[in-house]
Amino acid sequence: MSEIIKTEAVVLSKLNYGDTSLIISVFTELYGKISVIIKGGRNPKSKMGMIADPLNHVQIVVYKKDTRDLQLLSSIDTISHYPRIKEDLDKTQYSLAIIELIKKLTVENEVNKKLFKGLVRILSLIDSDNEHPSILFGRFYLFFLSELGYALQTSECGICKKEIGKNSGGFNFDTGFVCVNCFESHPGLNFASAELLNYFFCLNNKISVQNISLVLLKQANIFLDRYTKHHIPGFNGIQSLNIFNNFK
Ligand SMILES: [Zn+2]
């Protein structure tokens, strides 16, 4: 069976294929993550090849045949190319990190309209000067983890289930965050500062983040990286965001 499908999409990656063509991976609104071929896309005159750049929010039409693994792109139009992201190194890095999460941790052909909407929304927030891109990255990351089924609980203690409150506490990657009483009575837990707990609480509850230090943002990103590696075996961290060395 063959059909013509039309959907919004965000371009995740672009690879050369054969002598003249391109393969792009896209996260689409209606069909999840798919790969499509752009015949002749490497020709400098190919408009489709130019539009199909990673990060771009596009509308695509695909000629889909069930007997083929690779589907054929028949048209692509720009909805947004996020000009302010591309002229700012920090914004570019965090946006590419988000794209990398989608590329690595979603399953081919698995539809998730809510995730698609969240992805487009976070890219437009990074494009407008809403908040530091690292904070927006953190907001998206927590949303994404909950979509994957690994929500990071920031309100109730992972052991006694009471409210964590505004104090410092503890964590390990199995129990998640725990209250200060459980931290003191259970050996083997790591310390979590009140600032770190409060930061994640704000991210989870759509509260604006005030006066945050870059050191804390870095700690939070490292935490998310390790949390994800713990829960998703095979995840090797985000390569496009060098959060351990070049954090700005
Ligand atoms: Zn507790």
Residues whose N, C-alpha, C, O or C-beta is under 5 A from the ligand:
A	BS01	ZN	C157 I159 C160 K161 V178 C179 C182
